[in-house]
Amino acid sequence: MTTDDASLVSDARTAKRAAMRRATLHLVLGVGLLDTVAMLGYYYIIQNAEPKTKMLFTAIWTVLTVIVVMTLLRRVRKVRYGPPPR
């Protein structure tokens, strides 16, 4: 392997690592933002509601969290296992 080949491999690894960090950061921020909005909504709007309303809110929050995690985790996996960026 020549030095040019080694630098290309190193550059590809660096680019893939940066993309992986970015995708993981998006996952963490997405879940954090969703939870922040949901908690604020709960404590300012739903806190004094009937138990049935609270359960419905919690169910919707859970489903939205699953959707966000599945979508953003798919991006993380695509970056990790997909072809290296050019």
C-alpha positions, 0 to 999 in steps of 0.5 A, a space after each residue: 500500500 502506497 502513502 497515497 492509498 493509506 491517506 485515501 483510506 484514512 480520509 475515508 475513515 475520517 469522513 465516515 467517522 464524522 458522518 457517524 457522529 453527525 447521525 448519532 448527534 441528530 438521533 440524540 437531539 431529535 429525541 431530546 427535543 421531542 421529550 422537551 416539547 412533550 414534557 413542557 406540554 404535559 406540565 403546562 397543559 395536561 398536568 391537571 387533566 383527567 387520567 384518561 387524557 393523561 394516558 392518551 397523551 402518554 401513549 401518543 408521546 410513546 408512539 412519536 418517540 418510537 417513530 423518531 428513534 426508528 427513523 433516526 436510527 435507520 440513518 445511523 445504521 445507513 452511515 455505519 453499514 452503508 458504502 463509505 462516503 466519497 
